[in-house]
């Protein structure tokens, strides 16, 4: 790989490789040390084509979810099955893994800017900005950047657009699936919200079991299936359909919310 070779977004691959290596070495113990990451289905990763793969997942923190996936994907490509033991897999990471993130989040500090260089497709949210509800048109440049990333490699997206569980799936993800016809791989994560703060940068609690289940590709009729049908498939695949919501007595729910406020959660 040439020292000055760039990806389609103008990022130097040599620099990106070292950013992934360093960030991976720093964060490895968060998934295999302070807390344990239980992985299921990672053998699917190794069988995927090198481009036009879209990973869809529920979302629990801004950054820890994505970093965990970078670890699991690269470990799997190096021959490990459901394990991130021995970080030697970081020496030759897959450099064409991208993830969709809100532009305002990726500009919120030095560390997010560094992580953006490592693979962010930064987009303007159409429904929320700076904590306020907004309603604006999708930028075509954002959509074309996702297409560019799919043509170059793999893309991770969180179709709810929020870390709050059981929120509606944004139809934009379904439109992207229907238009660009990627292989769609669902991922279900859990435990990250209990392990980390909301940004996923600070360890909130140790000895938490984190889980990541990688599921087989969705069966989608790209030509004939409706947007609403694809949205429903996504809801079930990432286990964010209302039918997955545990029914909690109102008194217990209020007590939990009050306790979380006292803890600063």
N, C-alpha and C positions, 0 to 999 in steps of 0.2 A: 504494500500500500504506500503510495507516494505521500511525502510529508505534507504536500499542499493540496491533496485531493479533497474535494468537497462533496457533500450530499446535495440533493436538489434544492435545499433551503439555504445553501451557501455556508453551511457549517463545516469546518475542517474536521475530517474524520480522525486524524491523528489526535487532535485535542479532545474530541468527543470520546475516543477510546480511553484516554487517560482519566477523563472526568468520571466515566462509568467505573473504571477500575478503582479509583480512589473512593468514590461514593459507596461502591459495593463493599469495599474493605471496612469502611467506617460503620456501615449499617448492618453488616452480616450478623452480629451478635444480637441484634434486635429480633431476629427470626430464628436464631439458633444459639441461644445463650441466655440473655435476660428473659426472653420468652421463646416458646417453641412454635414453629410453623408446621402444622400437619397438612400434608399435600396429598391430593387424590386426583388421579387422571392425567398426570404430567406426561405419560407416554404418548398422549395425543399430540403434544407439541412437536415432537421429533418427526412426525409423519406429515406435517403441514408443508405446503409449497412455500417458497421464499418470499412471495409477494401476494398482495390482494387478500389478506386475512384480517378480519375485523373481530377483535375481542370485545365482548360486551360484559359488563360486570355491575353489580351493586357497588355502592360507594360508602365508605365509612370514615375516611380521613382524606385530607387534600393530597398528601404525598406518600404516606406509608404504604397504601394499597399498591400504587404504581411501582414503588421501589421493590416491594415484595414480588411483584410479577416479573420485574427485570431479573431478579435472582432466580426464580423458578424457571423462567423461559431459557435462560442461558445454561442453567444446570442441566435441564432436560436435553438441550442441544449437544451438551458435552457427554451424554450417555447416562446421566443419573436418572433414576426413576423415583419420583415422589420423595426426593431428597435434595437438600442444598449443602450437604456435608462436603467439606474441603472446598475452599473458594478458588481453587485453581481454574474453575470454569470462567472466572472473570478475566483471565489473561487474554482470551480471544473472544470478546463479547460480540453478540450480533448487533451491528451498528445501525441497522435500519428498522429498529423498533421505535414507534412514535406513540404519543398519547395525547388525547384531546383535553385541553384545560382552558379555563377562563383567563383571558388576557390580563384582567386586573389582578388575579391571584399570582400570575407568573411575574408581575412587575412589583410585587409587594415587598421586596427585599433582595439582598445580595444572593442568599441561598436559592430562593425561587428562580432568580435569573440564571444561576448556574445550572439548575435542574432543567430550565427551559432549553438551554443549549444542548443538553444531553438527549432531548427528544420531544419537546413539547410542540404540539400544533395549537398555538394560542388563538382563541376565537372570542369574539364579543358575544356575551350572552344576550339573548333577545328578550328575556323576561326579568332580569334582575341585574343591578349594578350598584356598587357601594352600599349594599344593604337595602336598597329601595327597589320597589316594583317598577318595571318599565315595560314598554310594549313597542318593539321596533322590528324592522325588517332584517332578515338574515343577510349577512354580507356574502355576496357571491365569491369574494376572494377567500373567505373562510372555507366554503364548500370546495373550491378548487384546490385549496391546500390539503384538505383531507384526501381528495382524489390523487393528488401528487404523492402523498405519503403511502397510500395503498398501492400505487404503481411501483413505488420503490421498496416497499416492505410490509410490515405489520403495523396495525393501529389498534390501540387500546382506547375504548371510550366508555363513559359512564352515562348511560342513556337517561337517567333520572335528572342529571345535572345538579345534584345536591347530595349531601351526606345524610340527609334525613331519610329514614327508611319508609318504604311504602308510598313514596310520592309518585305521581304519574310519570309514565315514560314520555319523553319528548319525541314528538313525531318526526323531528328532523333526522333521527337515527334511522327510522324506518324508510324515509325517503332516500337516504344515502345507500341503504341496503338494496332497495329496489332499483336505484339508478346505476350503481357501480357493480352490483352482483358479487360482492366478496364472499368468501367462506366465512361464516359467522360462528364463532366459538364462544359459548357462554361460560362465565366464571362466577362462582358464588364464594364470597369471603365472609368470615365472621371472626370476632375477637379483636379486630383492629381498633374498634371504638373503645374497648375496655383497656387496651394496652397503651394507646397513645392519646395525646391531646388532639383537638380537632384538626390542626394542621398536619399532624402526623410527624412532627419533628421532635417533640419531647416525650420521653417515656413516662407515662402516667402511673402505670402499675406493672410490677414484675410477676413472673410465674403465671402468665396468662396463656392459655392455649389458643393460638390463632389457627384458623383453618382456611384452606383454599381448595375448592373443588373445580376442576376443569372438565367440562362436559363435552360430549361429541357435538359436531357441527349441527346447526339447526337445518331442518329440511324446509326449504323455502322455494316456492314457485315464483321466481322473480318477475315473470311476465304477467301472470294472472292473479296473484294474491294481492289483496287490498292492503292499504297502509294500516288500517285498523286491525286486520288479522295479524300482520307482522308485529305490531305493537303488543298485541295480546300474547303472541309467542315469546316475545322478549320478556314480558312480565312474568310468565311462568318459568322461563328458562333461568332467569337470575333470581327467582323466588321472591319477587316483589309484588306479585298479584295479591289482592286483598284476601284471597282465600288462605294465604300463608300467615296472615296476621293472627297472632295469639290473642284470644279474647281474655282481657284482664279486667277484673271487677273495678268499678270506678274508684272505690275507696283505696284500693291497692295502687292504682295508677297515680292518684293524687299524692299518696304517701311517697311513692318513688320519685315523682317530680320534685317534691319538697326536699327530699334527701339529696337529690342531685344538685339543687340550687345551693344547698349548704356546702356541698363539696366543691362548688365552683364549676360544675360540669354543664 
